[in-house]
Amino acid sequence: MPGPTTYTLYIIAASPETGRTENVTGFSTTTFLVTRLEEYRTNTFNLSASTIKGTAVYQHVLPSASTNAAAPGPVMNLTVARPDGPIFTTVRVTWELPSILQRNSEIVKFMLSHNATGGNLNYQYPPEEINVNINIKTVTRNLEVIPENTYYIEVYAIGTDSTLRQYIGQKSTKIYIAPAGAPDPPEVLTCKASTDTTITLTWAAPHQRNDDPIQYYVVNSVTTGVMFSTTSNMTEYTVDYGLQPATAYVFSVASVNEAVKSVNQRTYSSQIGCTTKATTTENEASSLFIPGVVMMIAAVFTILLGAGLWIAFRRKYIFLNVTATKK
């Protein structure tokens, strides 16, 4: 007798699994239940027998067997986010196939569900079916949303086996709160006051977004192309740079919140024209010029009147003198 016999069962798994071995003791043992295998995976097996005399390895074609299919695991890298740019009424949903060891079947399609009214997820409408495309790693869907509403988005995979039986995968859910988006532009833009080098503007704040309040305003000098930012959400600003006396300027104002900062795109109010005052020297010259002209006219009038009286007097004197002489 060769003595006690130990069988070594080699379980050869396909990547990314790692193979392993199981030791079975007993010369007459001819069966072994292999557990802890992945679903819907094919494994190859080999066997060796060892005694104190040596080891013998199975010499024939290695047998293989596949485990049954099961429900797929969750999709990978499910992401729900607003796309880049100034679009606040769209949410982009992306995901990938479950990991290889989580597929558990032949994945044939995905199911996408989302609420269309901003409330809890419901199944009033059938989910969208999206067939698997092996040439596309990441699946992308754009959904319409309403700013300042909450959305529940659900994605799962559907798998089949060789009998075309379907298996519903594990559902992955994300909650998405649609951002408020860009605020409305300010209203009632007014020229409050001006000097020869400054203009003070005031305006009415627009509707405040609940979750994204206005942080500051941008004053755009349309005439000069220069922009000024307020330091808070106060609705008044004095432009004191680059203005010339007695000059007309056009302004508009935009509201800025976090959403606007993220896309750097603003919506400006209607434009308004404002004019700086003349300089002090020009004002004084104007104030002196008119009285001076009046005084000059008065002086000329006085001189002319005096000259007229003198001529009239001389004529009368000469007439009287001539009359006296004739007598």
C-alpha positions in Angstrom: 0.0 0.0 0.0 1.3 3.5 -0.9 0.0 4.9 2.4 -2.3 7.9 3.0 -3.2 9.8 -0.1 -3.8 13.5 -0.5 -5.4 15.0 -3.6 -4.7 18.6 -4.6 -7.4 20.1 -6.6 -6.2 23.1 -8.7 -9.0 25.6 -9.5 -7.8 27.7 -12.4 -9.8 30.9 -12.8 -9.8 33.4 -15.6 -8.5 36.9 -15.0 -9.1 39.0 -13.0 -9.8 36.1 -10.6 -7.0 34.4 -8.8 -6.7 30.6 -8.9 -6.5 28.5 -5.7 -6.0 25.0 -4.5 -8.0 22.7 -2.3 -6.5 19.7 -0.5 -8.7 16.5 -0.2 -7.6 13.7 2.0 -8.5 10.0 1.5 -7.6 7.5 -1.1 -11.2 6.5 -1.8 -12.5 10.1 -2.0 -13.6 10.8 -5.5 -15.8 13.9 -5.3 -15.4 17.4 -3.9 -17.8 20.4 -3.8 -16.0 23.5 -4.9 -17.6 26.6 -3.3 -16.8 30.4 -3.2 -16.8 30.7 -7.0 -17.9 33.8 -8.9 -21.3 33.7 -10.7 -21.3 33.0 -14.4 -17.6 32.3 -14.6 -15.8 29.4 -16.2 -13.1 27.6 -14.2 -10.7 24.9 -15.3 -9.6 22.1 -13.0 -6.6 19.9 -12.5 -5.8 17.2 -9.9 -2.8 15.6 -8.5 -2.4 12.7 -6.0 0.4 12.5 -3.5 1.6 9.7 -1.2 4.9 9.0 0.5 6.0 7.4 -2.7 5.5 10.5 -4.9 3.0 12.7 -6.8 1.0 11.9 -9.9 -0.7 14.6 -12.0 -3.8 14.2 -14.1 -2.6 13.7 -17.7 -5.8 14.1 -19.8 -7.5 17.2 -21.2 -8.4 19.5 -18.2 -12.1 19.7 -17.5 -13.9 23.0 -17.1 -17.2 24.1 -15.8 -19.2 27.3 -15.6 -21.3 28.6 -12.7 -24.9 29.7 -13.1 -25.8 33.3 -13.9 -27.2 35.6 -11.2 -28.4 39.2 -10.9 -25.7 41.7 -11.9 -24.1 43.9 -9.3 -24.3 47.8 -9.4 -23.1 49.8 -12.3 -19.7 51.5 -12.0 -18.9 55.2 -11.6 -22.5 56.4 -11.6 -22.2 60.2 -11.8 -25.0 62.8 -11.9 -23.9 66.4 -12.5 -24.6 69.5 -14.5 -22.7 69.7 -17.8 -20.1 72.4 -18.3 -21.3 75.7 -19.5 -24.3 78.0 -18.7 -26.9 75.2 -18.9 -28.9 74.9 -15.7 -31.9 73.0 -17.0 -29.9 69.8 -17.9 -28.3 67.1 -15.8 -25.9 64.7 -17.3 -26.0 61.1 -16.0 -23.0 58.8 -16.8 -22.1 55.2 -15.8 -20.2 52.1 -16.9 -20.8 48.4 -16.9 -20.5 46.6 -13.5 -17.0 45.3 -12.8 -16.2 42.0 -14.4 -16.7 40.0 -11.2 -20.0 41.8 -10.6 -21.6 41.2 -13.9 -22.8 37.7 -13.0 -24.4 37.2 -16.4 -24.3 38.5 -19.9 -25.2 42.2 -19.6 -27.5 43.2 -22.5 -29.0 46.5 -21.4 -29.4 49.2 -18.8 -32.6 50.6 -17.2 -32.7 54.4 -16.4 -35.5 55.8 -14.2 -35.9 59.3 -12.9 -38.7 61.4 -11.6 -39.9 64.1 -14.0 -41.6 66.4 -11.5 -39.0 67.0 -8.8 -40.6 64.7 -6.3 -39.8 61.2 -5.0 -38.8 58.5 -7.5 -41.8 56.8 -8.9 -42.5 54.3 -11.6 -45.5 56.1 -13.2 -43.5 56.1 -16.4 -41.5 53.1 -17.7 -37.8 53.3 -17.4 -35.7 54.0 -20.4 -34.0 50.9 -21.9 -30.5 51.4 -23.2 -28.8 48.6 -25.0 -25.2 47.8 -24.2 -22.7 48.9 -26.8 -19.4 47.1 -26.3 -17.6 50.0 -28.2 -18.8 52.6 -25.7 -17.2 52.4 -22.2 -19.2 55.2 -20.6 -22.9 55.5 -21.1 -24.2 59.1 -21.1 -27.7 60.5 -20.9 -28.8 64.1 -20.6 -32.1 64.8 -18.7 -34.1 68.0 -18.5 -34.5 69.4 -15.0 -36.1 72.4 -13.4 -33.7 74.6 -11.3 -34.1 74.4 -7.5 -35.8 71.0 -7.7 -34.7 67.7 -6.3 -34.4 64.6 -8.6 -33.9 60.9 -7.9 -32.1 59.0 -10.6 -31.8 55.2 -10.7 -29.7 53.0 -13.0 -29.4 49.2 -13.1 -28.2 46.5 -15.5 -30.2 43.6 -17.0 -28.3 40.3 -17.7 -29.2 37.0 -19.3 -27.9 33.5 -19.5 -27.8 30.9 -22.2 -31.5 30.3 -21.8 -32.2 34.0 -22.3 -33.6 34.2 -18.7 -33.3 37.8 -17.5 -31.7 38.9 -14.3 -32.4 42.4 -12.8 -29.3 44.0 -11.4 -28.7 45.8 -8.2 -30.1 49.3 -8.4 -28.0 52.4 -7.9 -29.7 55.7 -7.0 -28.4 59.2 -6.9 -30.1 62.4 -5.6 -29.5 65.5 -7.6 -30.5 69.0 -6.5 -30.7 71.2 -9.6 -28.8 74.4 -9.0 -30.7 77.7 -9.2 -28.8 78.9 -12.2 -27.9 82.5 -13.1 -30.0 85.1 -11.4 -32.1 87.7 -13.2 -30.3 91.0 -14.0 -30.9 93.9 -11.7 -33.9 96.2 -12.3 -34.6 99.9 -12.3 -31.0 101.0 -13.0 -30.8 104.7 -12.2 -28.2 107.5 -12.3 -28.4 108.8 -8.7 -25.7 111.5 -8.7 -22.7 112.7 -10.6 -19.7 115.0 -10.3 -17.2 116.0 -13.0 -15.3 112.6 -12.6 -17.8 110.3 -10.9 -21.2 108.7 -11.5 -23.3 107.0 -8.8 -25.6 104.2 -10.0 -28.4 102.5 -8.0 -30.6 99.6 -8.9 -33.2 97.1 -7.5 -32.1 93.6 -6.6 -33.6 90.8 -8.7 -35.4 87.8 -7.4 -33.2 85.9 -4.9 -32.5 82.2 -5.6 -33.2 80.1 -2.5 -30.0 78.1 -2.6 -27.6 80.5 -4.4 -27.9 84.1 -3.3 -26.4 87.0 -5.1 -22.8 87.6 -3.9 -22.0 90.8 -5.7 -22.7 92.8 -8.9 -20.7 93.7 -11.9 -21.0 97.3 -13.3 -20.2 97.4 -17.0 -19.1 100.7 -18.5 -20.3 100.1 -22.1 -18.7 103.3 -23.3 -15.2 102.6 -22.0 -15.3 98.8 -21.9 -14.2 98.8 -18.2 -16.0 96.6 -15.6 -16.2 97.2 -11.9 -17.2 94.7 -9.2 -19.0 95.6 -6.0 -17.7 94.1 -2.8 -21.1 92.9 -1.6 -24.7 92.6 -2.7 -25.3 96.3 -2.0 -27.3 97.9 -4.8 -25.3 101.1 -5.2 -22.0 101.8 -6.8 -19.9 104.9 -7.6 -17.8 104.7 -10.8 -14.8 106.9 -10.1 -12.3 105.7 -12.7 -11.7 106.8 -16.2 -14.5 109.4 -16.4 -14.1 112.7 -18.1 -16.0 115.9 -17.3 -19.1 116.8 -19.2 -19.1 113.4 -21.0 -22.0 110.9 -21.5 -21.5 107.3 -20.5 -23.6 104.2 -20.9 -23.8 101.5 -18.1 -25.4 98.2 -17.4 -25.2 95.9 -14.3 -25.2 92.1 -13.9 -25.9 89.9 -10.8 -23.4 87.3 -9.8 -24.0 84.2 -7.7 -22.0 81.0 -7.3 -23.6 79.5 -10.5 -22.6 82.5 -12.6 -19.0 82.4 -11.1 -18.7 78.7 -12.2 -19.5 79.4 -15.8 -18.3 83.0 -16.0 -21.3 84.1 -18.0 -23.5 87.0 -16.9 -26.8 88.5 -17.9 -26.8 92.3 -17.9 -29.6 94.7 -17.2 -30.9 97.2 -19.7 -28.5 100.1 -20.4 -28.8 103.6 -19.0 -27.0 106.8 -20.0 -25.4 109.1 -17.5 -23.4 112.4 -17.9 -20.7 113.8 -15.7 -20.8 117.4 -14.8 -18.5 120.1 -16.2 -15.3 120.9 -14.2 -15.4 123.7 -11.6 -13.2 126.0 -13.7 -15.6 125.7 -16.6 -18.5 126.4 -14.3 -16.9 129.5 -12.9 -16.0 130.7 -16.4 -19.6 130.2 -17.4 -20.9 132.0 -14.3 -18.5 134.9 -14.9 -19.0 135.1 -18.7 -22.7 135.9 -18.7 -22.7 138.7 -16.0 -19.6 140.2 -17.8 -21.4 140.3 -21.1 -24.4 142.0 -19.4 -22.2 144.5 -17.7 -20.4 145.2 -20.9 -23.7 145.8 -22.7 -24.9 148.1 -19.9 -21.6 150.1 -20.1 -21.9 150.5 -23.8 -25.5 151.5 -23.5 -24.5 154.1 -20.8 -21.8 155.5 -23.0 -24.1 155.7 -26.0 -26.8 157.3 -23.9 -24.4 159.8 -22.5 -23.1 160.6 -25.9 -26.6 161.2 -27.2 -27.4 163.5 -24.3 -24.2 165.5 -24.9 -24.9 165.9 -28.6 -28.4 166.9 -27.9 -27.2 169.4 -25.3 -24.6 170.9 -27.7 -27.2 171.2 -30.4 -29.5 173.1 -28.1 -26.7 175.4 -26.9 -25.6 176.2 -30.4 -29.2 176.9 -31.4 -29.8 179.2 -28.5 -26.5 181.0 -29.1 -27.3 181.6 -32.7 -30.8 183.0 -31.9 -29.3 185.4 -29.3 -26.8 186.6 -31.8 -29.4 187.4 -34.4 -31.3 189.5 -32.0 
